[in-house]
Amino acid sequence: MRRNPPRNFPEWIPREVQHYLEHTEGGISIRQLARDVGCHPSTILRQVRRVENRRDDPLIDCALCELAAGHFGDQKVTRYATYGDMQALDSAALEVLSRLCHSGAVLAVAEGMEKAVVVREGEDVLNKLAVEQGLAGVLALLDWISCTRSGRLRRYHITPTGRAVFSKMMAARENRARATLEQGFGETQSSFLPHSRSGSRPGAKERRARYGLGETPLDTLARLVDKSGAPFLEKDLVQAGKRLREDFELAQIGDQLAQSQAVFSVSESCGRSASVHISPLSKAAKTRATAALVAMGSGLSDIALRCCCYLEGLEAAERQLGWSARSGKIVLRIALLQLKSHYEQMDTLSGEGRKSQMIG
């Protein structure tokens, strides 16, 4: 028999946790829960036992106690009031999961402390990230993090489930940014190369540049490491990709300013033709970017242009080019190696070190 009717659970609470709370706090029998859900009672029993065994973790135990008090008692769930839906929870958990994806990163929880911290071994303590214990409890309850060392100072690492959820969050964020840009003030970018890129469909719309993102595809790949701990992309390869993007954006800005100048010049001269001058800086940037794309060749220049210049995700680039899954990062690495070699040869011929033309 039900003792206390529960309030509406947040959508992020797993079904087995809801069944556990309804059985232990609401007083609903296992058979009744099974009839309501339409499954065998043994399924509900296994779920209840599984959640009960997880209460050895203090974070999970505290989260379950507060959820029980807030949804079956008179107490309000103050710690979880801001996580009423998945969107709010994803927004709060994104930064924590992104930090934990780094090699050697842990979430540390000490007894008697109100907040947990995310730190990275061998990194400055000043770079730590403070996390509310309520949010840490939610991450543990959802099995996005797990305790790997118990004691007075407990350490939590991100789980494979947490990494998969983080990838989905980043993909959703990328899709939202793409939709905002394509429906907002984004301008269609013109191609540097006179010939059509391989893999592009006839009549397909030109890709749009995406500015203002918090993280580029190169930044994501730069965090990957192999079994020996070496980074998947060396720092000089990432710099080569960013160097290509700088030249690309300088050339695009120069073209757009020239188009605007042409419009205003014609209006001011009452229909008379007016010569439009593009700055030497933009001309030089366009020449450098074109030479770099030609040096990489067809195929390599396609993935470099999409990921480095248009900031397109690897999965989207693979779909557009018709490549197999997880092949884009390998081809992109080869393209960056070719790009790095081209820039080294160009710097050797010029006899001067490279100076960045942009801020940031």
TAQUI-V362035 format. One record per helix or strand. SS is the DSSP state (@ for helix, = for strand). FROM is the first residue (numbers start at 1). TO is the last residue. If there is no record, write none. Layout:
ss: (SS/SS)
from: (FROM/FROM)
to: (TO/TO)
This chain:
ss: (@/@/@/@/@/=/=/@/=/@/=/=/@/=/=/@/=/=/@/@/@/@/@)
from: (15/30/41/58/86/105/115/125/129/133/145/153/160/188/208/217/225/231/235/280/300/314/328)
to: (24/37/56/72/100/110/120/127/132/141/149/158/182/188/208/222/225/231/268/296/309/321/350)
